[in-house]
Amino acid sequence: MQTSTSTITAKKASITGILLLLFSLILALLPKTALSQEPLRLVIQPIQSEQKTREIFQPLADYMQHITGQPVTLITYPNYISYWSETQKPNSYDIAFDAAHFIDYRDKNMDFTVLAKQPGIISISLIVPEDDLVFDPEELIGKKIATPGPPSIAAVRIDELFENPVRLPTIIEGTDSGHIMSLLLAGEVDAAMLPTPLVSAQMAGDGGISLVLTTDSTPGMAISVSPNVSAEIREKLAKGLIEAEKTPEGKKMLDGTKLNPFEKTSNQEYFGFSELLGEI
């Protein structure tokens, strides 16, 4: 009788062990957003300083938290070099809001999915102080041009403009767009390369600059998500972003960030732009 009882106990222990093992395997396979309320990590490319980026985009993080029911942590970087280095690391973030070449790279190499984009297209503008007469980029060879560091789109476009390695300007890497504009207005550099929307805002406001040229355009910045984010959370994010202007919370986010209403997009719209990374 004792032997029979021992056998039953052993069988129960064995079954319990198998069930625990199966449960552990299931947990390991589930997307992390389905397991707990661990924060979703949102990274933003460093157009502005870290402090300014947090001020501008915290409403976006708050809105994402509202529509998903998941905590959202905003992660910023001091420059494009650190942004590029850190965002190539697997599983270091869940959501990204950045430019076309990063989006396509992440699609091809990290299996990210783009959910929603800012409308229209974005170009980069070469500008000089308003009193300087510059009609061709070659007039700036040997002179100082301020730009965000590589691999920003502006840095890519600089390389396209000056392909001869012995006839180059001196590149001054600014910490962010505001810093670069201040260098130009203070006369510390001869020219600057910045996103056209920022240039347009400066010309419509305080002025002080003249346009030399505007480069080819890329699709607007977009939100993309990691394959670790569950299908449920992806659907909530896509729907909430695209329909943001229809809700009070969404309107508050758009007003706070000064973003335009998001629109539908796909990975195909960004196909091929990662090739720009090879030009740096």
C-alpha positions in Angstrom: 0.0 0.0 0.0 2.8 2.3 0.9 4.5 1.5 -2.4 1.3 2.4 -4.3 1.0 5.7 -2.5 4.6 6.6 -3.2 4.1 5.8 -6.9 1.0 8.0 -7.1 2.9 10.8 -5.3 5.8 10.5 -7.7 3.4 10.6 -10.7 1.7 13.7 -9.4 5.1 15.4 -8.9 6.1 14.4 -12.4 2.9 15.8 -14.0 3.3 19.0 -12.0 6.8 19.4 -13.2 5.7 18.9 -16.8 2.9 21.5 -16.5 5.3 24.0 -14.9 7.8 23.5 -17.8 5.0 23.9 -20.4 3.8 27.1 -18.7 7.3 28.5 -18.6 7.7 27.8 -22.3 4.4 29.5 -23.1 5.4 32.6 -21.2 8.7 32.8 -23.0 7.0 32.7 -26.4 4.3 35.3 -25.5 5.0 39.0 -26.5 6.1 40.9 -23.5 3.2 43.3 -23.7 0.9 40.4 -23.1 2.7 39.3 -19.9 2.7 42.3 -17.7 2.4 46.1 -17.5 6.1 46.6 -18.3 6.4 50.0 -20.0 6.5 50.3 -23.8 9.7 52.1 -24.7 9.3 54.9 -27.2 12.4 56.4 -28.9 12.4 59.7 -30.8 15.1 60.8 -33.2 17.1 63.8 -31.9 15.8 66.7 -33.9 15.9 68.9 -30.8 17.8 68.8 -27.6 16.9 66.0 -25.2 15.1 68.3 -22.9 13.2 69.9 -25.7 12.4 66.5 -27.2 10.9 65.3 -23.9 8.8 68.5 -23.6 7.5 68.2 -27.2 6.8 64.4 -27.3 5.7 63.6 -23.7 2.1 64.2 -24.8 2.6 61.6 -27.5 3.8 59.1 -24.9 0.9 60.0 -22.6 -1.5 59.5 -25.4 0.0 56.1 -26.4 -0.5 55.1 -22.7 -4.1 56.2 -22.9 -5.0 54.2 -26.0 -3.1 51.0 -25.1 -3.5 50.8 -21.4 0.2 50.2 -21.1 2.7 52.5 -19.4 4.9 54.2 -22.0 8.4 55.5 -21.3 9.9 58.2 -23.5 13.6 57.6 -24.4 15.7 60.4 -25.9 19.3 60.7 -27.2 21.8 63.6 -27.3 22.7 63.2 -31.0 22.2 61.0 -34.0 25.4 59.0 -33.5 24.2 57.8 -30.1 20.6 57.3 -31.4 21.9 55.1 -34.3 24.2 53.1 -32.1 21.6 52.4 -29.4 18.6 51.8 -31.7 20.5 49.0 -33.6 20.5 47.0 -30.4 17.9 44.2 -30.5 15.0 44.5 -27.9 16.2 47.8 -26.6 12.9 49.6 -27.4 9.4 48.9 -28.6 8.2 51.9 -30.6 10.1 54.4 -32.7 9.2 57.8 -34.3 11.8 58.8 -36.8 12.7 59.3 -40.5 12.4 57.2 -43.6 15.9 55.7 -43.8 15.7 54.5 -40.2 12.2 53.0 -40.8 13.2 51.0 -43.8 16.4 49.8 -42.1 14.4 48.6 -39.2 11.8 46.9 -41.4 14.5 44.9 -43.3 16.8 44.1 -40.4 14.6 44.0 -37.2 11.2 43.1 -38.6 9.5 46.3 -37.4 6.1 47.3 -38.8 5.2 50.9 -39.6 1.8 51.9 -38.3 1.1 55.6 -39.0 2.9 58.6 -40.5 2.9 62.3 -40.6 1.3 63.5 -43.9 3.3 64.7 -46.9 7.0 64.6 -47.5 10.1 66.0 -45.9 13.1 67.6 -47.6 16.3 69.2 -46.3 17.2 72.8 -47.1 20.6 74.4 -47.4 20.5 77.9 -46.0 22.8 80.9 -45.4 22.6 84.2 -43.6 20.1 86.5 -45.4 22.7 89.0 -46.5 25.0 86.4 -48.1 24.5 85.8 -51.9 25.1 82.1 -52.4 23.5 80.5 -55.5 25.4 77.2 -55.7 26.6 74.8 -53.1 30.1 74.8 -54.7 30.5 78.4 -53.4 30.6 76.9 -49.9 33.6 74.6 -50.6 36.2 75.2 -47.9 33.6 77.0 -45.7 31.8 75.9 -42.6 28.4 74.2 -42.9 26.5 73.2 -39.7 24.4 70.1 -39.8 23.1 67.3 -37.5 25.6 64.5 -37.3 25.4 61.3 -39.3 23.3 59.3 -40.0 20.7 62.1 -40.1 19.1 62.8 -43.4 20.8 66.2 -43.4 24.2 64.6 -43.1 23.3 62.2 -46.0 22.3 65.1 -48.2 25.6 67.0 -47.5 27.5 64.0 -48.8 25.4 63.9 -51.9 26.1 67.6 -52.6 29.8 67.4 -52.2 31.0 64.1 -53.7 34.6 65.2 -54.6 36.7 64.2 -51.6 39.2 67.0 -52.2 36.6 69.8 -52.6 34.6 69.7 -49.4 33.2 72.2 -46.9 34.2 72.0 -43.3 31.3 70.2 -41.5 30.3 71.4 -38.1 28.1 69.0 -36.2 25.5 70.7 -34.2 23.9 69.1 -31.2 20.3 69.7 -32.4 18.4 71.8 -34.9 18.0 74.8 -32.6 21.8 74.8 -31.9 22.5 74.6 -35.6 20.2 77.6 -36.4 21.8 79.6 -33.6 25.3 78.9 -35.0 24.2 80.3 -38.4 22.4 83.3 -37.1 25.4 84.2 -34.9 27.8 84.0 -37.9 29.8 81.1 -36.5 29.2 79.1 -39.6 28.6 80.0 -43.3 25.7 77.8 -44.0 23.5 75.1 -42.5 21.5 72.0 -43.6 18.2 71.6 -41.8 14.7 70.0 -42.3 12.7 72.3 -44.6 9.8 72.6 -42.1 12.1 74.1 -39.5 13.6 76.4 -42.2 10.1 77.5 -43.2 9.2 78.3 -39.6 12.3 80.4 -39.2 11.7 82.3 -42.4 8.0 82.9 -41.4 9.1 84.1 -37.9 12.3 85.9 -37.1 13.9 85.4 -40.5 17.5 86.2 -40.9 18.2 83.4 -43.5 18.2 82.8 -47.2 17.5 79.6 -49.1 20.2 78.1 -51.4 18.5 74.9 -52.4 16.1 72.2 -51.2 16.9 68.5 -51.6 14.9 65.5 -52.8 12.2 64.5 -50.4 11.4 61.4 -48.3 8.1 60.3 -46.8 7.2 62.0 -43.5 8.3 60.7 -40.1 6.4 57.6 -38.9 5.6 55.4 -36.0 6.9 51.8 -36.2 6.8 49.0 -33.7 8.8 46.0 -32.7 7.7 42.4 -33.5 7.7 42.0 -29.7 4.7 44.2 -29.4 1.5 42.2 -29.5 -1.0 42.3 -32.3 -3.6 43.8 -29.9 -1.4 46.7 -28.9 -0.3 47.3 -32.5 -4.0 47.6 -33.5 -4.7 49.9 -30.6 -1.8 52.1 -31.5 -2.6 52.3 -35.2 -6.3 53.0 -34.7 -5.6 55.6 -31.9 -3.0 57.5 -33.9 -4.9 57.6 -37.2 -8.1 58.6 -35.4 -6.5 61.0 -32.9 -8.2 64.1 -34.2 -11.6 62.6 -33.6 -11.2 62.4 -29.8 -10.5 65.0 -27.1 -7.4 63.1 -25.8 -6.1 62.8 -29.4 -6.7 66.5 -30.1 -4.8 67.3 -26.9 -1.9 65.2 -28.0 -1.8 66.9 -31.5 -2.0 70.3 -29.9 0.7 69.6 -27.4 3.2 68.1 -29.9 2.3 70.4 -32.8 2.1 67.3 -34.9 -0.2 67.0 -37.9 -2.9 64.3 -37.8 -1.4 60.9 -38.5 -2.4 59.0 -41.6 -2.3 55.3 -42.8 0.9 54.0 -44.3 2.8 50.8 -44.9 6.4 49.4 -44.9 6.2 49.6 -48.7 6.0 53.4 -48.7 9.5 53.5 -47.0 11.0 50.8 -49.2 14.5 51.6 -50.4 15.3 54.6 -48.2 17.7 52.6 -46.0 20.1 52.8 -49.0 20.8 56.4 -47.9 22.6 55.0 -44.8 25.2 53.5 -47.2 26.0 57.0 -48.4 27.5 58.1 -45.1 
